[in-house]
Amino acid sequence: MKKYIRWIRQNTKVIYRVLLFIITLGVLSLIYPNIGNFRYEYQKGKPWMHETLIAPFDFAIHKTEAELAANRDSLLANFSPYYEYKPEVLVNVSNKFNADFDKKWNAYIQTEHFKNLNYNESSTSIEKKRIRLYFQDIISGIYDVGIIEASTDQLQIPEKINRSLNNISEKIETKSLYTPQTAYEFINKSLKDDFKDQNYHVFFQNLNLDTYLTPNLIYNEDMSEKVRNSMLSSISLTKGLVKAGTRITLIGDIIDDDTFRVLESLKREYESILGSSQSHYLIMGGQSLLILACLILLFLYLRNFRIQILEDNKKLLFILLLIVIFVGLSSLAMKFPIINIYIIPFVLIPVVLRTLLDSRSALFIFIISLLLNGFLAPNSFEFLFLQLSAGIMAIYSLPQLERRGQLVITAIITFFTYSIVYFAFAITQEGSIQEIEWKNFIWFAINGLLLTFSYSLIYIFEKLFGFISDVTLIELANQNHPVLRQLIQHAPGTFQHSLTVANLAEAAINEIGGNPLLVRTGALYHDIGKMKNPVYFIENQMTNRNPHDSLEFDKSAQVITDHVKYGIQIAKKHKLPQQIIDFIQTHHGAGRVQYFYTSFKNKYPDKEIDEEKFTYPGPDPFSKETAVLMMADSVEAASRSLKEKTPESIENLVISLIDKQISENRFEMADISFKNIHQVKKIFIQMLINIYHARIEYPKEIIRD
C-alpha cells in the first residue's frame, strides 16, 4: 500500500493531467446530443457522390421554413382576435355623465352667454332635459356598437373581430366599430348638424366629452392566443410521403431543390429513429471515441512540439476549458433554432491562444476545436471551411497584439472573410443570388463585433491562469511604471545597465527565436533588487570611494547576492507577473560571486569557506529567454571593466564568459542549443563593438576617411 501511495505522490502531476483529459472527455460526451449522424454528406447544387440511395423506410417530406411561413401567414390572415364586450362600462360612464352634466349645466346657466339667450325658467328646464336625453341617446348608441381599444398587443386590428359576451361570440367587421377618437369625431359632427342654429358650443366644450369615451371592447389576449395557437398547431409540417424502396437519387445526379428537401427529411427521420432506438448507448460510445481521437491528437501535438505547455497544468486546463466552452456554446445554439451557430465567435480561440501562447499552437488547437464542433454543426464541411478560413486570417492579421485597435481591424477582416466564403458557397449551391440567406451576414457582423471583446477576455485569462500577453509586457516596459521610475530615481546606473542588457538580449532573441518583448521587459526588471543598496554596485558609484572596502569579503558577497532576494520581494509587492520574476531569479542562476570568493580564499587560505555565502540563490535559467538574459547581463557588466575596448578584447571577453557559463552547466535546463549560443555570441560581439565604437587599428600607409 505504501508503495502505491509513494508512486501516486511521485506522479501527482501526471495523474492530474490524465484526469484533466478524462474529465474533458466525459463533459464533451455529455454535451453531445445522443442522436446518430446521417452517413452521407451532400450539398444543394452539387452532384450526389455516394452510391444510389434507396429509401430504407417510409418517411414524410418535411416542408421548408418558407413553406411553413407561407402557411402560417395564410392562416393568420383569416384569424379574428377575441374582444370581450363590457356592458358595465356604459353604466359607469352614464352615471358619471349625469352627475357631471347637472353640475356643469347649473354653472352654465349662470353665465352671461346663457342669459343672453333669454330663456325663462320653464324653457331652461325643458332645454336641460332635451340636451341630457340627446347625449344619453348618442352615447348609448356608440356603446351599443362598441368602442374598441385604440392600441393593442396586435400589430394591427384585422378586418373582423370576435365580440364575446357571456361566452357567446359573434364575428363583426371592425370598420363598424368606434375607437375613442372616431367616437369623439362622430359626436362633434352630430352636434354641429343637430345644434347648428343653437349657440350651445360653450357648454359643449365644458362637458369634455372625450372623458366619457372609454373602450368597452377589451382585447382578450388569453382567448386570442389560445385560438391562434390552436390554428397554428393544425398546420401540417409535412407534405407528401416517400415509400420504402423508392429511389431517391443516383450517383452523379445534381441535387436540386426537391431532392435536397427529400434528403433533409430522410436525414431528420433517420437521426430521430437512431436517437430513440436501443442503439442509444452505441451512439454515445461512438461519439466518445471520436472525441477521444481528437483529444489524443491534441495530446500528441503538445507532447512532441509543446511539452512545456503539456507540463504546465494551468495552461493545459485553460486549453481544455476553452474547447469545452465552445463545444457547449455550439450545442446550445443547436437546441435553440432562433440562435444561428455562425453568431458564435470561434475565431476568439486562435486570437486568444495566439496572444497568450503562440501561433502554431493557436492554429492546431483551433483545428481540434473545429473538428469537435463540426460533429454538431449543420453542413459540417461548409462550417469547417468558413471557420478555418476566418481563423487563419485572424492569426495572420494579428501577429502581435499591442493595442485595442488591432482587434477592430481583425474583426473587420474576419467579417469579410466569412462573408466572401459564405457568398461563394451560397451561389455554388443555390445558383442564384436571390436564394441566398442574407440574414446570415447579420450573424457574421455580430460575430465580428463579439470578437472585439477578446481584449477583455485576454485580461481575465491572464489573471486566472497566470499568462502574460504582449499588451501586458508593453505596459510593464513603459518607463513610467512605478517600479522603473523608482529604479531610475534610486539606481540610475543600474537602469542604464538594464537598458543595454535589454537591447542585447532582444537582438539575440530576434535572431535565435523566442519572445523579444518578454526578454526585453524581463531585462528592464532583472536588477530592481539593487535599489535596496545601490551604492554597493559599481554602476551606481559616483566617486572613487567603494563601500566594499570597509566590509569583509563574505559580507560584500552577501550584499551582492541579496539583490536577487530583494528584487523578488519588490516584484511581488508590486504584483509583477511570475514570468518577470523568473528573470530576476535566474539572471545569475546558482552561480558564484567569484571576485569576493577568490579574495576571501586568498586572504584566509586555511579557513573553511561557507559556499552558500558566495552563491546566488538561483535557480539556473530554464527557458531560452532567461538563458539569453544571463549571457547579456554578464557580458555587459564585464565589458564596462575592460581597459582597452578593442574588437579583439571584446570578442575574447564574450567568448570566455559564455564558455565559462556553459562549463558550469548554467544552461542545462534551458531549451537553447549550442548553435543558438554561437549566434548569441556573434550578436553580442558586434553590438558591444558598436556600443563602444571600438575600431580596428589600420596600417599607417592606409589612408582612412
C-alpha positions in Angstrom: 0.0 0.0 0.0 2.8 2.4 0.9 4.4 1.7 -2.5 1.3 2.8 -4.3 0.9 5.9 -2.2 4.6 6.8 -2.8 4.0 6.2 -6.6 1.0 8.5 -6.5 2.9 11.2 -4.8 5.7 10.9 -7.2 3.4 11.1 -10.2 0.8 13.6 -9.0 1.3 16.0 -11.9 1.0 13.2 -14.5 -2.2 11.8 -12.8 -3.6 15.4 -12.7 -3.1 15.8 -16.5 -4.6 12.4 -17.2 -7.6 13.3 -15.1 -8.0 16.6 -17.0 -8.2 14.7 -20.3 -10.6 12.1 -18.8 -12.9 14.8 -17.3 -12.9 16.7 -20.6 -13.8 13.5 -22.5 -16.7 12.9 -20.1 -18.0 16.5 -20.2 -17.9 16.6 -24.0 -19.7 13.3 -24.3 -22.5 14.6 -22.1 -22.7 17.8 -24.1 -23.0 16.0 -27.4 -26.6 15.2 -28.4 -27.3 11.5 -28.3 -28.5 11.1 -31.8 -27.0 9.3 -34.7 -25.4 11.1 -37.6 -26.6 10.7 -41.2 -23.9 8.8 -43.0 -24.0 10.8 -46.2 -22.6 14.3 -46.9 -24.3 16.4 -49.6 -24.9 19.9 -50.8 -27.5 21.6 -52.9 -26.4 22.2 -56.4 -23.6 19.6 -56.1 -23.6 16.0 -57.6 -24.5 13.1 -55.4 -21.1 11.4 -54.7 -22.3 8.3 -53.0 -24.0 5.1 -54.2 -27.5 5.1 -55.4 -29.8 6.0 -52.5 -32.9 4.0 -51.9 -35.4 4.9 -49.2 -34.8 2.5 -46.3 -38.3 3.1 -44.8 -41.4 5.2 -45.2 -40.9 8.8 -44.3 -42.8 12.1 -44.8 -41.3 15.0 -46.7 -40.9 18.0 -44.4 -41.9 21.4 -45.5 -39.3 24.1 -45.8 -39.3 27.1 -43.4 -40.5 29.3 -46.3 -43.5 27.0 -46.9 -44.4 26.8 -43.3 -44.1 30.6 -43.0 -46.4 30.9 -46.0 -48.9 28.5 -44.4 -48.8 30.5 -41.2 -49.3 33.8 -43.0 -52.2 32.4 -45.0 -53.9 31.0 -41.9 -53.4 34.1 -39.7 -54.8 36.3 -42.5 -58.2 34.8 -41.7 -57.7 34.9 -37.9 -60.1 37.1 -35.9 -58.9 38.1 -32.4 -61.3 38.0 -29.5 -62.6 41.1 -27.7 -64.7 41.0 -24.5 -67.8 43.2 -24.6 -68.1 45.0 -21.2 -71.7 46.4 -20.6 -70.8 47.7 -17.2 -68.6 50.4 -18.9 -71.8 52.1 -20.2 -73.4 52.1 -16.8 -70.4 53.7 -15.2 -70.0 56.3 -17.9 -73.7 57.1 -17.8 -73.6 57.7 -14.0 -70.6 59.8 -14.3 -72.0 61.8 -17.2 -75.3 62.5 -15.4 -73.5 63.7 -12.3 -71.2 66.0 -14.2 -74.0 67.2 -16.5 -76.0 68.7 -13.6 -73.0 70.5 -12.2 -71.9 71.9 -15.5 -75.4 72.9 -16.6 -76.1 74.8 -13.3 -72.8 76.6 -13.8 -73.6 77.3 -17.4 -77.0 78.9 -16.8 -75.3 81.5 -14.6 -73.1 82.7 -17.4 -73.8 85.8 -19.4 -73.7 83.7 -22.5 -76.8 81.7 -21.4 -78.6 84.8 -20.0 -78.4 86.4 -23.5 -80.5 83.5 -24.8 -83.4 84.9 -22.8 -84.9 81.6 -21.6 -87.4 81.6 -18.8 -87.3 79.0 -16.0 -89.7 76.6 -17.8 -87.8 76.8 -21.1 -84.5 76.3 -19.3 -85.8 73.1 -17.7 -87.1 71.8 -21.0 -83.7 72.6 -22.7 -81.8 70.8 -20.0 -83.9 67.7 -20.3 -83.7 67.8 -24.1 -79.9 68.1 -24.2 -79.4 65.5 -21.5 -81.6 62.9 -23.4 -79.7 63.8 -26.6 -76.4 63.0 -25.1 -77.6 59.9 -23.3 -79.0 58.5 -26.6 -75.9 59.3 -28.7 -73.5 57.8 -26.0 -75.7 54.7 -25.6 -75.8 54.3 -29.4 -72.0 54.4 -29.6 -71.5 52.0 -26.7 -74.1 49.6 -28.2 -72.0 49.4 -31.4 -68.8 49.2 -29.3 -65.6 51.3 -28.7 -62.5 49.2 -29.3 -59.1 49.7 -27.7 -57.1 52.1 -29.9 -53.8 50.3 -29.1 -53.5 46.6 -28.5 -50.8 44.0 -28.5 -51.6 43.3 -32.1 -49.6 44.9 -34.9 -52.9 46.0 -36.5 -56.6 45.4 -36.0 -57.9 43.0 -38.6 -60.9 43.4 -40.7 -63.1 41.3 -38.4 -63.1 40.5 -34.7 -65.0 38.2 -32.5 -67.1 40.1 -30.0 -67.9 37.9 -27.0 -70.4 38.4 -24.2 -71.3 35.7 -21.6 -69.2 33.1 -23.5 -71.2 33.8 -26.7 -69.2 35.2 -29.6 -70.2 36.9 -32.8 -68.0 38.0 -35.7 -68.3 41.7 -36.6 -66.5 44.0 -39.0 -64.1 46.4 -37.3 -65.0 49.2 -39.7 -68.4 49.4 -38.0 -66.8 49.9 -34.6 -65.6 53.1 -32.9 -62.3 54.0 -31.4 -62.2 56.8 -28.7 -61.0 59.1 -31.4 -63.6 58.2 -34.1 -66.4 58.3 -31.4 -65.4 61.8 -30.4 -65.3 62.9 -34.0 -68.8 61.4 -34.6 -70.3 63.3 -31.6 -68.8 66.6 -32.7 -70.2 66.1 -36.2 -73.6 65.3 -34.8 -73.6 68.3 -32.6 -72.7 70.6 -35.5 -75.6 69.1 -37.6 -78.2 69.0 -34.8 -77.4 72.2 -33.0 -76.2 74.4 -35.8 -78.9 77.0 -35.2 -78.5 77.0 -31.4 -75.5 78.5 -29.7 -74.5 75.8 -27.1 -70.9 75.4 -28.2 -69.5 76.9 -25.0 -71.5 74.4 -22.9 -70.5 71.5 -25.1 -66.8 72.4 -24.8 -67.1 72.5 -21.0 -68.6 69.0 -21.0 -65.2 67.4 -22.1 -67.0 64.7 -24.0 -63.7 62.7 -24.6 -63.7 61.8 -20.9 -66.8 59.7 -21.4 -65.5 57.6 -24.3 -63.9 54.6 -22.6 -63.4 51.4 -24.6 -65.9 48.7 -23.8 -64.4 46.1 -26.2 -61.3 44.8 -24.4 -58.8 42.6 -26.2 -58.9 39.1 -24.7 -55.3 38.0 -25.0 -55.7 34.6 -23.4 -58.5 33.6 -25.7 -57.0 35.1 -28.8 -53.6 33.3 -28.2 -55.3 30.1 -27.4 -57.3 30.0 -30.6 -54.4 31.4 -32.6 -52.0 28.6 -31.3 -54.7 26.0 -32.0 -54.9 27.2 -35.6 -51.1 27.2 -36.0 -50.8 23.7 -34.5 -53.2 22.4 -37.1 -50.7 23.2 -39.8 -49.1 20.1 -41.2 -45.3 20.1 -41.1 -45.0 17.6 -43.9 -46.3 17.2 -47.5 -46.1 14.0 -49.4 -44.7 10.6 -48.5 -41.7 8.6 -49.7 -42.3 4.9 -49.7 -39.6 2.4 -48.6 -37.7 1.1 -51.7 -38.2 4.3 -53.7 -35.1 5.5 -55.4 -34.1 9.0 -54.1 -31.0 9.8 -56.2 -28.4 8.2 -58.4 -24.6 8.7 -58.2 -23.7 11.8 -60.2 -27.2 13.3 -60.1 -27.3 17.0 -59.3 -29.1 17.7 -56.0 -31.9 20.1 -56.9 -34.4 21.7 -54.6 -36.8 18.8 -54.5 -34.1 16.1 -54.0 -32.4 18.3 -51.3 -35.8 18.5 -49.4 -36.2 14.7 -49.6 -32.7 14.2 -48.4 -33.1 16.6 -45.5 -36.4 14.8 -44.5 -34.7 11.4 -44.6 -31.8 12.7 -42.5 -34.1 14.1 -39.9 -36.1 10.9 -39.7 -33.0 8.8 -39.7 -31.4 10.7 -36.8 -34.7 10.7 -34.9 -35.0 6.9 -35.2 -31.4 6.3 -34.1 -31.8 8.7 -31.1 -34.9 6.9 -29.8 -33.8 3.3 -30.5 -31.9 0.8 -28.5 -28.6 1.9 -30.1 -28.5 5.0 -27.9 -25.5 3.7 -25.9 -23.7 2.6 -29.1 -24.1 6.1 -30.5 -22.8 7.6 -27.3 -19.9 5.2 -27.3 -19.1 6.2 -30.9 -19.2 9.9 -30.1 -16.9 9.3 -27.2 -14.4 7.5 -29.4 -14.4 10.4 -31.9 -13.9 12.9 -29.0 -11.1 10.7 -27.6 -9.4 10.7 -31.1 -9.4 14.5 -31.1 -8.0 14.7 -27.6 -5.3 12.2 -28.4 -4.3 14.3 -31.4 -4.1 17.3 -29.1 -2.0 15.4 -26.6 0.4 14.1 -29.3 0.9 17.6 -30.6 1.7 19.0 -27.1 3.9 16.1 -26.2 6.0 16.4 -29.4 6.1 20.1 -30.1 5.0 22.0 -26.9 6.0 19.8 -24.0 6.3 22.9 -21.8 2.6 23.6 -22.3 1.6 20.0 -21.5 3.6 20.0 -18.3 2.1 23.3 -17.2 -1.2 22.3 -15.6 -2.7 25.8 -15.7 -2.1 26.1 -19.4 -3.4 22.6 -20.1 -6.5 23.4 -18.0 -7.1 26.6 -19.9 -6.8 24.9 -23.3 -9.2 22.1 -22.4 -11.7 24.5 -20.8 -11.7 26.8 -23.9 -12.5 23.7 -26.0 -15.3 22.7 -23.7 -16.8 26.2 -23.6 -17.1 26.5 -27.4 -18.5 22.9 -27.8 -21.1 23.8 -25.1 -22.0 27.0 -27.0 -22.4 25.1 -30.2 -24.6 22.5 -28.5 -26.7 25.3 -27.0 -27.1 27.0 -30.4 -28.4 23.7 -31.9 -31.0 23.4 -29.2 -32.4 26.9 -29.9 -33.2 27.4 -33.6 -33.5 31.1 -33.0 -29.7 31.2 -32.4 -27.6 30.7 -35.5 -24.3 28.8 -34.9 -22.5 31.5 -37.0 -23.0 34.0 -34.2 -20.6 32.1 -32.0 -17.1 33.8 -32.3 -15.0 30.7 -32.9 -12.2 33.0 -34.1 -11.8 34.0 -30.4 -9.9 30.7 -29.9 -6.9 31.4 -32.2 -6.9 35.1 -31.3 -6.7 34.4 -27.5 -4.3 31.5 -27.9 -2.1 33.4 -30.3 -1.8 36.2 -27.8 -1.2 34.0 -24.7 0.7 31.1 -26.3 2.0 31.0 -29.9 0.7 30.9 -33.5 1.4 27.2 -34.2 -0.4 26.1 -31.0 -3.2 28.5 -31.7 -3.8 27.1 -35.1 -3.6 23.4 -34.1 -5.9 23.8 -31.1 -8.3 25.8 -33.2 -8.4 22.9 -35.7 -9.1 20.4 -33.0 -11.9 22.6 -31.6 -13.4 22.9 -35.1 -13.3 19.1 -35.5 -15.2 18.7 -32.2 -17.7 21.4 -33.2 -18.1 20.1 -36.7 -19.9 17.0 -35.4 -22.6 19.3 -34.1 -22.9 21.9 -36.9 -25.2 21.5 -39.9 -23.4 21.4 -43.2 -20.2 20.5 -41.4 -17.9 20.9 -44.4 -19.2 24.4 -45.0 -18.8 25.2 -41.3 -15.2 23.9 -41.1 -14.2 25.7 -44.3 -15.7 29.0 -43.1 -14.3 28.9 -39.6 -10.8 27.7 -40.6 -10.6 30.5 -43.3 -11.6 33.1 -40.8 -9.3 31.7 -38.1 -6.2 31.6 -40.3 -6.9 35.2 -41.5 -7.3 36.3 -37.9 -3.9 34.8 -36.9 -2.2 36.4 -39.9 -3.8 39.8 -39.2 -2.8 39.8 -35.6 1.0 38.9 -35.4 1.3 40.8 -32.1 -1.5 42.3 -30.1 -0.3 45.7 -28.8 -3.4 47.9 -28.9 -7.2 47.5 -29.0 -7.4 49.0 -32.5 -5.8 45.9 -33.9 -8.8 43.8 -32.7 -11.2 46.1 -34.6 -9.2 45.5 -37.8 -9.1 41.7 -37.1 -12.9 41.8 -36.6 -13.4 43.6 -39.9 -11.1 41.1 -41.7 -13.0 38.2 -40.1 -16.4 39.6 -41.2 -15.3 40.0 -44.8 -13.7 36.5 -44.8 -16.9 34.9 -43.5 -19.0 36.9 -46.0 -16.9 36.2 -49.1 -16.5 32.5 -48.3 -20.2 32.1 -47.5 -21.2 34.0 -50.6 -19.1 31.6 -52.7 -20.7 28.6 -51.1 -24.2 30.1 -51.5 -24.0 30.9 -55.2 -22.4 27.5 -55.8 -25.2 25.7 -54.0 -28.2 27.9 -55.0 -27.1 29.0 -58.4 -29.0 32.3 -57.7 -28.3 35.4 -55.7 -31.9 35.7 -54.8 -31.9 32.4 -52.9 -29.0 33.5 -50.6 -30.0 33.7 -46.9 -28.8 37.3 -46.4 -29.6 37.3 -42.7 -26.5 35.1 -42.2 -24.5 38.3 -43.0 -26.1 39.8 -39.9 -24.8 36.9 -37.8 -21.3 37.4 -39.3 -21.4 41.1 -38.3 -22.5 40.2 -34.7 -19.7 37.6 -34.7 -17.1 40.2 -35.6 -18.5 42.6 -33.0 -18.2 39.9 -30.3 -14.6 39.3 -31.4 -13.6 42.8 -30.2 -14.4 41.7 -26.6 -11.4 39.3 -26.7 -9.2 42.1 -25.3 -11.2 41.9 -22.0 -11.2 38.1 -22.2 -7.4 38.0 -22.6 -7.0 40.1 -19.4 -9.3 37.8 -17.5 -7.5 34.7 -18.7 -4.2 36.3 -17.7 -5.3 36.8 -14.1 -7.0 33.4 -13.8 -4.3 31.2 -15.4 -1.1 33.2 -14.9 -0.5 34.1 -18.6 1.3 37.2 -19.7 0.3 38.9 -23.0 2.2 41.3 -25.3 -0.2 44.0 -24.2 0.8 43.5 -20.5 4.5 43.4 -21.5 4.2 46.7 -23.3 2.6 48.2 -20.2 5.3 46.8 -18.0 8.1 48.0 -20.3 6.8 51.6 -20.1 9.4 53.6 -18.2 6.5 55.4 -16.3 5.8 52.1 -14.5 6.2 52.8 -10.7 9.0 50.2 -10.3 11.0 51.5 -13.2 10.5 55.1 -12.0 11.9 54.1 -8.6 14.8 52.3 -10.3 15.7 55.5 -12.4 15.5 57.6 -9.2 17.4 55.4 -6.8 19.8 53.5 -9.1 20.2 55.4 -12.4 23.4 53.5 -13.2 21.6 50.1 -12.8 18.8 51.4 -15.0 21.3 52.3 -17.8 22.9 48.8 -17.4 19.4 47.3 -17.7 18.6 49.2 -20.8 21.8 48.0 -22.5 21.1 44.4 -21.4 17.6 44.7 -22.8 18.9 45.8 -26.2 21.5 42.9 -26.3 19.0 40.3 -25.2 16.3 41.5 -27.5 18.6 41.4 -30.5 19.8 37.9 -29.7 16.2 36.5 -29.2 15.2 38.1 -32.5 18.0 36.1 -34.1 17.5 32.7 -32.5 13.8 32.8 -32.0 11.7 33.5 -28.9 9.7 36.3 -27.4 11.7 39.5 -27.8 9.1 41.6 -25.9 9.3 39.2 -22.9 13.1 39.2 -22.7 13.3 43.0 -23.1 10.7 43.5 -20.3 12.5 40.9 -18.1 15.8 42.7 -18.7 14.4 46.0 -17.5 13.4 44.5 -14.2 16.1 41.9 -13.6 18.2 44.1 -11.3 15.5 46.1 -9.4 16.8 44.5 -6.2 19.8 46.8 -6.4 17.5 49.7 -5.3 18.0 48.3 -1.7 21.7 49.2 -1.6 22.5 50.9 -4.9 26.0 52.3 -3.8 27.3 48.8 -3.4 27.1 48.2 -7.1 29.8 49.8 -9.3 27.5 51.3 -11.9 25.9 53.5 -9.2 29.1 54.7 -7.6 29.7 58.4 -8.4 33.0 58.7 -6.5 36.2 56.7 -6.1 35.0 55.6 -2.7 33.9 51.9 -2.7 31.8 50.9 0.3 33.0 47.3 -0.1 36.5 48.4 1.1 35.1 48.6 4.6 33.4 45.2 4.5 34.7 41.6 4.8 34.6 39.7 1.6 31.8 37.4 2.8 29.7 40.4 3.9 30.3 42.0 0.5 29.3 38.8 -1.3 26.1 38.7 0.8 25.2 42.2 -0.2 25.7 41.4 -3.8 23.7 38.1 -3.8 20.9 39.7 -1.7 19.9 41.9 -4.6 18.2 38.9 -6.2 16.2 38.3 -3.0 15.2 42.0 -2.7 14.3 42.1 -6.4 11.8 39.2 -5.9 10.3 41.0 -2.8 9.9 44.2 -4.8 8.3 42.4 -7.7 5.8 40.6 -5.5 5.0 43.8 -3.7 4.1 45.4 -7.0 2.3 42.3 -8.2 4.6 41.7 -11.2 3.8 38.6 -13.2 5.7 35.4 -12.4 7.3 35.4 -15.8 9.1 38.6 -15.0 10.1 37.3 -11.5 11.7 34.4 -13.3 14.2 36.7 -14.9 15.0 38.2 -11.5 15.6 34.8 -10.0 17.6 33.3 -12.8 19.8 36.1 -14.2 22.7 34.9 -12.1 21.4 31.3 -11.7 23.2 29.4 -9.0 26.5 31.0 -9.9 29.2 32.2 -7.5 30.3 35.8 -6.7 33.8 34.9 -8.0 35.7 38.0 -7.2 34.9 38.0 -3.4 35.1 34.2 -3.3 38.6 34.3 -4.7 39.6 37.3 -2.5 38.3 35.5 0.6 40.2 32.3 -0.3 43.4 34.2 -0.9 43.2 36.1 2.4 42.1 33.1 4.5 43.7 30.0 2.8 43.3 27.9 5.9 39.8 28.9 6.8 36.8 26.8 5.9 34.6 28.6 3.3 30.8 28.7 3.6 30.0 28.3 -0.1 26.4 29.4 0.4 27.5 33.0 1.4 29.2 33.4 -2.0 26.5 31.7 -4.1 23.4 33.2 -5.7 20.1 31.6 -4.7 19.2 30.6 -8.3 17.7 28.6 -10.0 19.6 28.4 -13.3 17.8 29.7 -16.4 15.0 27.3 -17.6 14.0 29.0 -20.9 15.6 30.4 -24.0 14.8 34.0 -22.9 16.2 33.6 -19.3 19.4 32.0 -20.7 20.0 34.8 -23.1 19.4 37.4 -20.4 22.0 35.7 -18.2 24.6 35.9 -21.0 23.7 39.5 -21.9 23.9 40.6 -18.2 27.3 39.0 -17.7 29.0 40.3 -20.9 27.5 43.9 -20.5 28.7 44.2 -16.9 32.2 42.7 -17.7 32.6 44.9 -20.8 32.5 48.0 -18.7 35.6 47.0 -16.8 37.7 46.5 -19.9 40.6 48.9 -20.0 41.0 48.7 -23.8 37.8 48.1 -25.7 39.1 46.8 -29.0 37.3 44.3 -31.2 39.7 41.6 -30.1 39.3 42.2 -26.4 35.5 42.4 -26.7 35.4 39.1 -28.6 37.7 37.4 -26.2 35.6 38.6 -23.2 32.2 37.5 -24.7 33.5 34.1 -25.7 35.3 33.4 -22.4 32.4 34.5 -20.2 29.7 32.5 -22.1 32.0 29.4 -22.4 32.6 29.6 -18.6 28.8 29.6 -18.1 28.5 26.6 -20.3 31.2 24.7 -18.4 29.3 25.4 -15.2 26.2 23.9 -16.8 24.2 27.1 -16.4 22.0 26.3 -19.5 21.2 22.7 -18.9 17.6 23.3 -18.1 17.0 25.9 -20.9 15.8 24.9 -24.4 18.8 26.5 -26.1 21.2 24.8 -28.5 25.0 25.3 -29.0 24.1 26.7 -32.4 21.9 29.3 -30.7 24.6 30.1 -28.2 27.1 30.6 -31.1 24.7 33.0 -32.7 24.2 34.9 -29.5 28.0 35.3 -29.1 28.3 36.8 -32.6 25.4 39.3 -32.0 26.8 40.4 -28.6 30.3 40.9 -30.0 29.0 43.0 -32.9 26.7 45.1 -30.7 29.3 45.7 -28.0 31.8 46.8 -30.7 29.2 49.3 -32.0 28.4 50.5 -28.4 32.0 51.2 -27.5 32.9 52.4 -31.0 35.9 50.0 -31.0 38.0 50.4 -34.1 40.4 48.1 -35.9 43.9 49.6 -36.0 44.8 50.1 -39.7 48.4 50.2 -41.0 49.8 53.7 -41.3 50.1 53.5 -45.1 46.3 53.0 -45.4 44.6 56.4 -45.7 41.3 56.5 -43.8 38.4 58.9 -44.4 
